[in-house]
Amino acid sequence: MRAVIVDRAEPSGVRIGTVPEPEPAPHQALIRVRATSLNPAECRRVAREETGFRPGWDFAGDVLRPAADGSGPPQGARVFGNISGGSWSELVVHRADWLAPIPEGLGYEQVAVLPIAGLTPLRALERGGFLLGRRVLVTGASGVVGSIAIQLARLSGALVVAIVRRAERAHVAEEAGATAFVGDDCRVAAERGPFDLILDGQSGAYLSTALDLLAKDGICVFFGTSASNEIHWDPRNFYLKGGGTLYGLALGHELTKRGPRDDLVRLADLVRAGRLAVRVDATTSWRVVSDLVRRQLARETIGKIVMQVD
Ligand SMILES: NC(=O)c1ccc[n+]([C@@H]2O[C@H](COP(=O)([O-])OP(=O)(O)OC[C@H]3O[C@@H](n4cnc5c(N)ncnc54)[C@H](OP(=O)(O)O)[C@@H]3O)[C@@H](O)[C@H]2O)c1
């Protein structure tokens, strides 16, 4: 079968090649992938992995062969989900009980953007508990994860403040429902704090200043380092003001505690009902994967890039 492979001999570092077909275990279904999407972090891996690495997390497609143990959807069912690598392929195998059905009325392309970019903020927001009337701060709010986080927090009844680094992208956070501030760290939003829940995928100065804005007994859920891998932080405020929690979220680990199926269904239903909008800037054939990875790494796009596996 054909699949996207990292190839360090290629100028772009990536190409479509031929690899062995995956063999499903008894609890796994075999899926013909119709669409997949790019996530910034997997494109960064494409840039640094060795030849032979197979990128790709999200997928949407059709069940070719149901799980042999009888679990999960039948042959021909339209499904979507995420695997830990290699979804930029014609075929994937996945545990059948984690596959979510694609709701009537939605296409493969519309749900292929949801797994990683939707489950991450959904599970992060969950750490904040009941959010009605709570103050929530979202950093990196011009990204897809940030934009979905804002919308889900607003749907939960929270008051949402967002930080973006570029003024020209503040509209992304505002359209999602937040009051947006532009800055290199979170101090610009101090007047709107303290915050009961902070979601940070930026790290660096964003995270260190966000922790100073945490309400007593608040929680900061940290899940990415888009801005920096380092943080300089004076920890005294963190306990002197009365305590708080810093929670490091890894989606893969969260999914081992509770599978993704029901949350994927929730996200897709919100999209179908017009209550959640995921911006898509490009939907195109995977044959131009080199250029798509380049565009993602350069952050030329604001929304998702969807690849059709044709
Ligand atoms: N822990 C997990 O399991 C998990 C799962 C999914 C995602 N993540 C992480 O979540 C974060 C957000 O995801 P995303 O898909 O929205 O990714 P993203 O595109 O890397 O992040 C978007 C945000 O980061 C900002 N940004 C990018 N580079 C920056 C830099 N050098 N300095 C300051 N700001 C920068 C962008 O601003 P501009 O729009 O101005 O470029 C945008 O607001 C990422 O770090 C990703 O790796 C973690």
Ligand as a Chemical Component Dictionary entry (heavy atoms), coordinates in Angstrom:
data_LIG
# 
_chem_comp.id                   LIG 
_chem_comp.type                 NON-POLYMER 
_chem_comp.pdbx_formal_charge   0 
_chem_comp.three_letter_code    LIG 
# 
loop_
_chem_comp_atom.comp_id 
_chem_comp_atom.atom_id 
_chem_comp_atom.alt_atom_id 
_chem_comp_atom.type_symbol 
_chem_comp_atom.charge 
_chem_comp_atom.model_Cartn_x 
_chem_comp_atom.model_Cartn_y 
_chem_comp_atom.model_Cartn_z 
_chem_comp_atom.pdbx_ordinal 
LIG N1  N1  N 0  0.236  17.156 24.874 1  
LIG C1  C1  C 0  -0.490 16.662 23.883 2  
LIG O1  O1  O 0  -0.938 15.514 23.929 3  
LIG C2  C2  C 0  -0.771 17.530 22.695 4  
LIG C3  C3  C 0  -1.708 17.159 21.734 5  
LIG C4  C4  C 0  -1.967 18.037 20.677 6  
LIG C5  C5  C 0  -1.287 19.240 20.595 7  
LIG N2  N2  N 1  -0.366 19.528 21.537 8  
LIG C6  C6  C 0  0.358  20.801 21.528 9  
LIG O2  O2  O 0  -0.587 21.846 21.672 10 
LIG C7  C7  C 0  -0.035 23.046 21.155 11 
LIG C8  C8  C 0  -1.075 23.747 20.297 12 
LIG O3  O3  O 0  -1.384 22.945 19.194 13 
LIG P1  P1  P 0  -1.724 23.579 17.782 14 
LIG O4  O4  O 0  -2.109 22.457 16.888 15 
LIG O5  O5  O -1 -2.697 24.699 17.923 16 
LIG O6  O6  O 0  -0.241 23.991 17.412 17 
LIG P2  P2  P 0  0.659  25.184 17.004 18 
LIG O7  O7  O 0  0.268  25.566 15.641 19 
LIG O8  O8  O 0  2.062  24.799 17.242 20 
LIG O9  O9  O 0  0.299  26.300 18.039 21 
LIG C9  C9  C 0  -0.359 27.357 17.622 22 
LIG C10 C10 C 0  -0.113 28.558 18.502 23 
LIG O10 O10 O 0  1.240  28.654 18.894 24 
LIG C11 C11 C 0  1.747  29.923 18.458 25 
LIG N3  N3  N 0  3.158  29.799 18.170 26 
LIG C12 C12 C 0  3.737  28.967 17.281 27 
LIG N4  N4  N 0  5.063  29.138 17.306 28 
LIG C13 C13 C 0  5.322  30.081 18.236 29 
LIG C14 C14 C 0  6.513  30.696 18.730 30 
LIG N5  N5  N 0  7.715  30.336 18.269 31 
LIG N6  N6  N 0  6.390  31.623 19.686 32 
LIG C15 C15 C 0  5.193  31.980 20.166 33 
LIG N7  N7  N 0  4.033  31.445 19.738 34 
LIG C16 C16 C 0  4.110  30.494 18.792 35 
LIG C17 C17 C 0  0.927  30.245 17.248 36 
LIG O11 O11 O 0  0.954  31.620 16.962 37 
LIG P3  P3  P 0  0.844  32.161 15.427 38 
LIG O12 O12 O 0  -0.552 31.856 14.967 39 
LIG O13 O13 O 0  1.093  33.607 15.573 40 
LIG O14 O14 O 0  1.861  31.451 14.617 41 
LIG C18 C18 C 0  -0.432 29.764 17.690 42 
LIG O15 O15 O 0  -1.066 30.693 18.517 43 
LIG C19 C19 C 0  1.231  22.619 20.404 44 
LIG O16 O16 O 0  2.348  22.867 21.229 45 
LIG C20 C20 C 0  1.068  21.138 20.225 46 
LIG O17 O17 O 0  2.297  20.464 20.104 47 
LIG C21 C21 C 0  -0.103 18.713 22.577 48 
# 
loop_
_chem_comp_bond.comp_id 
_chem_comp_bond.atom_id_1 
_chem_comp_bond.atom_id_2 
_chem_comp_bond.value_order 
_chem_comp_bond.pdbx_ordinal 
LIG N1  C1  SING 1  
LIG C1  O1  DOUB 2  
LIG C1  C2  SING 3  
LIG C2  C3  SING 4  
LIG C2  C21 DOUB 5  
LIG C3  C4  DOUB 6  
LIG C4  C5  SING 7  
LIG C5  N2  DOUB 8  
LIG N2  C6  SING 9  
LIG N2  C21 SING 10 
LIG C6  O2  SING 11 
LIG C6  C20 SING 12 
LIG O2  C7  SING 13 
LIG C7  C8  SING 14 
LIG C7  C19 SING 15 
LIG C8  O3  SING 16 
LIG O3  P1  SING 17 
LIG P1  O4  DOUB 18 
LIG P1  O5  SING 19 
LIG P1  O6  SING 20 
LIG O6  P2  SING 21 
LIG P2  O7  DOUB 22 
LIG P2  O8  SING 23 
LIG P2  O9  SING 24 
LIG O9  C9  SING 25 
LIG C9  C10 SING 26 
LIG C10 O10 SING 27 
LIG C10 C18 SING 28 
LIG O10 C11 SING 29 
LIG C11 N3  SING 30 
LIG C11 C17 SING 31 
LIG N3  C12 SING 32 
LIG N3  C16 SING 33 
LIG C12 N4  DOUB 34 
LIG N4  C13 SING 35 
LIG C13 C14 SING 36 
LIG C13 C16 DOUB 37 
LIG C14 N5  SING 38 
LIG C14 N6  DOUB 39 
LIG N6  C15 SING 40 
LIG C15 N7  DOUB 41 
LIG N7  C16 SING 42 
LIG C17 O11 SING 43 
LIG C17 C18 SING 44 
LIG O11 P3  SING 45 
LIG P3  O12 DOUB 46 
LIG P3  O13 SING 47 
LIG P3  O14 SING 48 
LIG C18 O15 SING 49 
LIG C19 O16 SING 50 
LIG C19 C20 SING 51 
LIG C20 O17 SING 52 
# 
